[in-house]
Amino acid sequence: MMRTEWGAALVSSVLANVNRSKNTPPFRVADFAPHIAAAERVAANEPISLEEAMSTWK
């Protein structure tokens, strides 16, 4: 995961949370950066499937 992706996702999540309604669940940084969920899984030593890995190659 690139540092710029994390920064952009962080700013996006903050803006989305500031402007969300009370009934909407809060957004996470991972909602705005597709590679973060995969990186968290690798950090937890959980393997990803071949299909998940191939989807990031595009």
C-alpha positions as CSV (number, residue, x, y, z in Angstrom):
1,M,0.0,0.0,0.0
2,M,1.3,3.4,-0.9
3,R,1.5,6.3,1.5
4,T,-0.4,8.5,-0.8
5,E,-3.3,6.0,-1.0
6,W,-3.5,6.0,2.8
7,G,-3.5,9.8,3.0
8,A,-6.1,10.2,0.4
9,A,-8.3,7.5,2.0
10,L,-7.9,9.2,5.4
11,V,-9.0,12.6,4.1
12,S,-11.9,11.0,2.2
13,S,-13.1,9.1,5.3
14,V,-13.0,12.2,7.4
15,L,-15.0,14.2,4.9
16,A,-17.5,11.4,4.5
17,N,-17.9,11.1,8.3
18,V,-18.3,14.9,8.8
19,N,-21.1,15.0,6.2
20,R,-22.9,11.7,7.0
21,S,-26.3,11.6,8.6
22,K,-26.9,10.3,12.1
23,N,-28.4,7.1,10.8
24,T,-25.5,6.2,8.5
25,P,-22.7,4.0,10.0
26,P,-19.3,5.7,10.2
27,F,-16.9,5.2,7.3
28,R,-13.5,3.6,7.8
29,V,-10.3,4.4,5.9
30,A,-10.4,0.9,4.4
31,D,-13.7,1.9,2.7
32,F,-11.8,4.3,0.4
33,A,-8.7,2.3,-0.3
34,P,-9.1,-1.2,-1.7
35,H,-5.6,-2.3,-0.9
36,I,-5.9,-1.6,2.9
37,A,-8.1,-4.6,3.6
38,A,-5.7,-6.9,1.9
39,A,-2.7,-5.3,3.8
40,E,-4.5,-5.8,7.1
41,R,-5.1,-9.4,6.3
42,V,-1.4,-9.9,5.5
43,A,-0.4,-8.2,8.7
44,A,-2.7,-10.7,10.6
45,N,-1.0,-13.6,8.7
46,E,-4.3,-14.5,7.0
47,P,-3.9,-15.9,3.5
48,I,-5.9,-14.4,0.6
49,S,-7.5,-16.4,-2.1
50,L,-6.1,-16.6,-5.7
51,E,-9.1,-14.7,-7.0
52,E,-8.5,-11.9,-4.5
53,A,-4.9,-11.7,-5.5
54,M,-5.7,-11.7,-9.2
55,S,-8.3,-8.9,-8.8
56,T,-5.5,-6.6,-7.5
57,W,-3.3,-7.2,-10.6
58,K,-5.6,-5.1,-12.9
